[in-house]
Amino acid sequence: MIRYNISFAGAGRVAGALCRAMFQSGIIIRQIVSETESDGTQLAKECDAEWSRELVFDSKNQVVIVAVPDHRLSEVLASVKCPETCIVAHTAGSFGLEVFPGNLTRRGVFYPLQTFSEGRQVNFTDLPFLIETSEEKTGMTLSDLAFKIGGQVYFIDSERRKLVHLAAVFMNNFTNYMLTVGSDMAKRAGLSLDLFEPLVRETVMKALEEGPERSQTGPAIRNDLNTIEKHLDLLSFSPELQNLYKEITGSIINHYKER
């Protein structure tokens, strides 16, 4: 049984969740590199690791996982110094192997398909990890890391992974924004999001169990213009939300008209 030595560049939500899960599974965490000392030292303390600001990793490291914001990824990867034998993998869904500098030859993508939030513990059991690597041996190592924390592995190239990342934005980020808008409207009525919990749960479960195509309900799919006009009148307080309602309603009508 291989016991890996892993280090992290980054100490944010993704790095923290992966680091803690790996440490709890018996993987040795050597270094946490982070510009923010408070975050880096806290994570390092939790995982019996050392904290540093320098992106320099010694020969005992087998894998360095770079989990930083997308806009920093190229800069951070260009600054990584490690032995040629060390695997360097990033966790971004919208970047591939092309973002690595030429000196990092054992390169990979280690993308967990999940949303990460501060203060919430992620369950990695059966969590999809989308992996892409420069060569087979690197792929085997990254797969083993995912398996050790309970994940499921999918080898997916950059173009397909970018589409997965885009799909995740629609399913997660856009859905969450809709819940935010709905919650704000509920507050205008003096109510809370709790009132909608059964509806939200049933919506998601029905879509997962029966398929979202067969689960659509509401005035748009019925082409109920009377109700749609009433809703638009109610939204007169916000031209932005009126336009959003129009765009989504029109998209639903057109989508199902074609079918």
C-alpha positions as CSV (number, residue, x, y, z in Angstrom):
1,M,0.0,0.0,0.0
2,I,1.6,3.3,-1.1
3,R,1.6,6.1,1.4
4,Y,2.0,9.3,-0.5
5,N,3.7,12.5,0.4
6,I,1.6,15.4,-0.9
7,S,1.9,19.2,-0.7
8,F,-0.5,22.0,-1.6
9,A,-0.1,25.3,-3.3
10,G,-3.1,27.2,-1.9
11,A,-5.0,27.1,1.4
12,G,-8.5,28.1,0.3
13,R,-11.8,26.2,0.2
14,V,-10.8,23.5,-2.4
15,A,-7.3,23.1,-1.0
16,G,-8.5,22.9,2.5
17,A,-11.2,20.3,1.8
18,L,-8.9,18.1,-0.3
19,C,-6.0,18.4,2.2
20,R,-8.1,17.5,5.2
21,A,-9.7,14.5,3.4
22,M,-6.3,13.2,2.3
23,F,-4.7,13.7,5.7
24,Q,-7.6,11.8,7.3
25,S,-7.2,9.0,4.9
26,G,-3.5,8.5,5.9
27,I,-1.7,10.5,3.2
28,I,1.2,12.5,4.5
29,I,0.9,16.3,3.9
30,R,4.3,17.9,3.8
31,Q,3.8,21.5,2.9
32,I,1.1,24.1,2.6
33,V,2.2,27.1,0.5
34,S,0.0,30.1,0.8
35,E,0.4,33.9,0.7
36,T,-2.0,34.3,3.6
37,E,-0.2,33.2,6.7
38,S,-3.3,32.8,8.9
39,D,-5.0,30.4,6.4
40,G,-1.8,28.6,5.6
41,T,-0.6,28.0,9.1
42,Q,-4.1,26.9,10.3
43,L,-4.4,24.3,7.5
44,A,-0.8,23.2,8.1
45,K,-1.5,22.8,11.8
46,E,-4.6,20.6,11.1
47,C,-2.7,18.4,8.8
48,D,0.7,18.1,10.5
49,A,2.4,20.0,7.7
50,E,4.7,23.0,7.3
51,W,3.6,26.4,6.0
52,S,5.6,28.5,3.6
53,R,5.2,31.4,1.2
54,E,7.7,30.0,-1.2
55,L,6.6,27.7,-4.0
56,V,9.6,25.4,-3.5
57,F,8.9,21.7,-2.9
58,D,11.6,19.2,-1.9
59,S,12.4,15.8,-3.3
60,K,10.3,14.0,-0.7
61,N,7.1,15.3,-2.4
62,Q,5.5,12.9,-4.9
63,V,2.6,15.2,-5.8
64,V,2.0,18.9,-5.6
65,I,-1.7,20.0,-5.9
66,V,-2.2,23.5,-7.0
67,A,-5.6,24.7,-5.8
68,V,-5.7,28.5,-6.4
69,P,-8.2,30.9,-8.1
70,D,-8.3,30.5,-11.9
71,H,-6.8,34.0,-12.5
72,R,-3.7,33.1,-10.5
73,L,-3.2,29.6,-11.9
74,S,-0.7,30.4,-14.7
75,E,1.4,32.6,-12.4
76,V,1.5,30.1,-9.6
77,L,2.4,27.2,-11.9
78,A,5.2,29.2,-13.5
79,S,6.7,29.8,-10.0
80,V,6.6,26.2,-8.8
81,K,10.0,24.6,-8.2
82,C,10.1,20.9,-7.6
83,P,12.1,17.8,-8.7
84,E,11.4,16.4,-12.2
85,T,9.9,13.3,-10.7
86,C,7.2,15.2,-8.8
87,I,3.7,15.3,-10.2
88,V,2.1,18.8,-10.3
89,A,-1.7,18.8,-10.7
90,H,-4.2,21.7,-10.7
91,T,-7.8,21.5,-9.7
92,A,-9.4,23.9,-12.2
93,G,-12.3,22.8,-14.3
94,S,-11.8,25.3,-17.1
95,F,-8.1,24.8,-17.8
96,G,-6.2,21.9,-19.2
97,L,-2.6,20.8,-19.5
98,E,-1.7,23.7,-21.7
99,V,-1.5,26.0,-18.7
100,F,1.6,24.3,-17.4
101,P,5.1,25.7,-18.1
102,G,7.5,23.4,-20.0
103,N,9.7,22.6,-17.1
104,L,6.8,20.7,-15.3
105,T,6.8,17.5,-17.3
106,R,4.6,15.3,-15.0
107,R,1.5,17.3,-15.2
108,G,-2.2,16.7,-14.5
109,V,-5.7,18.0,-13.9
110,F,-7.3,16.8,-10.7
111,Y,-10.8,18.4,-10.8
112,P,-13.4,17.5,-8.2
113,L,-16.9,18.1,-9.5
114,Q,-18.3,19.7,-6.4
115,T,-19.1,23.1,-4.9
116,F,-16.9,24.1,-1.9
117,S,-17.9,26.6,0.8
118,E,-16.2,27.9,3.9
119,G,-17.3,26.0,7.0
120,R,-19.0,23.2,5.2
121,Q,-17.5,19.7,5.2
122,V,-17.6,17.9,1.9
123,N,-18.4,14.2,1.6
124,F,-16.0,12.8,-0.9
125,T,-17.6,9.4,-1.1
126,D,-18.4,8.7,-4.8
127,L,-17.5,12.3,-5.7
128,P,-16.5,12.5,-9.3
129,F,-12.9,13.5,-10.0
130,L,-12.2,14.5,-13.6
131,I,-8.6,13.6,-14.4
132,E,-6.3,14.4,-17.3
133,T,-2.6,13.7,-17.3
134,S,0.5,14.0,-19.5
135,E,1.3,10.2,-19.2
136,E,-0.3,7.0,-17.9
137,K,1.8,6.6,-14.8
138,T,0.8,10.1,-13.6
139,G,-2.8,9.2,-14.2
140,M,-2.5,6.1,-12.1
141,T,-1.1,8.1,-9.2
142,L,-3.8,10.8,-9.3
143,S,-6.5,8.1,-9.6
144,D,-5.2,6.4,-6.6
145,L,-5.3,9.6,-4.6
146,A,-9.0,10.1,-5.6
147,F,-9.8,6.5,-4.7
148,K,-8.1,6.9,-1.3
149,I,-10.6,9.6,-0.3
150,G,-13.6,7.8,-1.7
151,G,-13.9,9.5,-5.0
152,Q,-14.9,8.1,-8.4
153,V,-12.5,8.7,-11.3
154,Y,-13.3,9.8,-14.9
155,F,-10.6,10.3,-17.4
156,I,-11.8,13.3,-19.5
157,D,-9.9,15.5,-21.9
158,S,-9.8,19.3,-21.7
159,E,-12.6,20.0,-24.2
160,R,-15.1,17.7,-22.6
161,R,-14.1,18.9,-19.1
162,K,-14.7,22.5,-20.1
163,L,-18.2,21.6,-21.1
164,V,-18.7,19.8,-17.8
165,H,-17.5,22.9,-16.0
166,L,-19.9,25.0,-18.0
167,A,-22.8,22.6,-17.2
168,A,-21.8,22.8,-13.5
169,V,-22.1,26.6,-13.7
170,F,-25.7,26.2,-14.9
171,M,-26.7,23.5,-12.5
172,N,-25.0,25.0,-9.4
173,N,-24.1,28.7,-9.7
174,F,-27.1,29.8,-11.7
175,T,-29.5,27.6,-9.6
176,N,-28.1,29.1,-6.4
177,Y,-28.6,32.6,-7.8
178,M,-32.3,31.8,-8.6
179,L,-32.7,30.6,-5.0
180,T,-31.2,33.9,-3.9
181,V,-33.7,35.9,-6.1
182,G,-36.6,33.7,-4.8
183,S,-35.5,34.2,-1.2
184,D,-35.4,38.0,-1.7
185,M,-39.0,37.9,-3.1
186,A,-40.1,35.8,-0.2
187,K,-38.7,38.4,2.2
188,R,-40.7,41.0,0.4
189,A,-43.8,39.0,1.4
190,G,-42.5,38.7,5.0
191,L,-41.6,35.0,4.6
192,S,-38.4,33.0,4.7
193,L,-36.7,30.5,2.4
194,D,-37.7,27.7,4.8
195,L,-41.2,27.9,3.4
196,F,-39.8,26.7,0.0
197,E,-37.7,23.9,1.3
198,P,-40.1,21.0,0.4
199,L,-40.5,22.6,-3.1
200,V,-36.8,22.9,-3.7
201,R,-36.1,19.4,-2.5
202,E,-38.8,17.9,-4.7
203,T,-37.6,19.9,-7.7
204,V,-34.1,18.6,-7.4
205,M,-35.0,15.0,-6.5
206,K,-37.6,14.8,-9.3
207,A,-35.1,16.1,-11.8
208,L,-32.4,13.6,-10.7
209,E,-34.9,10.6,-10.6
210,E,-37.0,11.3,-13.7
211,G,-34.8,13.6,-15.7
212,P,-35.1,17.4,-15.9
213,E,-36.6,17.2,-19.4
214,R,-39.6,15.4,-18.0
215,S,-39.9,17.4,-14.8
216,Q,-40.5,20.9,-16.1
217,T,-43.7,22.6,-14.8
218,G,-45.0,26.1,-14.5
219,P,-46.5,28.9,-16.7
220,A,-43.7,28.9,-19.3
221,I,-44.1,25.2,-20.4
222,R,-47.9,25.7,-20.5
223,N,-47.4,28.9,-22.4
224,D,-49.7,30.6,-19.9
225,L,-49.4,34.2,-21.1
226,N,-51.9,35.5,-18.6
227,T,-49.9,34.3,-15.6
228,I,-46.6,35.4,-17.2
229,E,-47.9,39.0,-17.7
230,K,-49.0,39.1,-14.0
231,H,-45.5,38.0,-13.0
232,L,-43.9,40.7,-15.1
233,D,-46.2,43.3,-13.5
234,L,-45.1,42.1,-10.1
235,L,-41.5,42.5,-11.1
236,S,-42.0,46.2,-12.1
237,F,-39.8,47.1,-9.1
238,S,-36.8,45.6,-10.9
239,P,-36.3,45.9,-14.7
240,E,-33.3,43.7,-14.4
241,L,-35.4,40.8,-12.9
242,Q,-38.1,41.5,-15.5
243,N,-35.6,41.0,-18.3
244,L,-34.3,37.9,-16.6
245,Y,-37.8,36.5,-16.2
246,K,-38.5,37.2,-19.9
247,E,-35.3,35.6,-21.1
248,I,-35.7,32.4,-19.1
249,T,-39.5,32.1,-19.9
250,G,-38.8,32.6,-23.6
251,S,-36.1,30.1,-23.5
252,I,-38.3,27.5,-21.8
253,I,-41.1,28.1,-24.3
254,N,-38.8,27.8,-27.3
255,H,-37.1,24.7,-25.8
256,Y,-40.2,22.7,-25.4
257,K,-41.9,24.1,-28.6
258,E,-39.1,22.4,-30.5
259,R,-39.8,19.1,-28.9
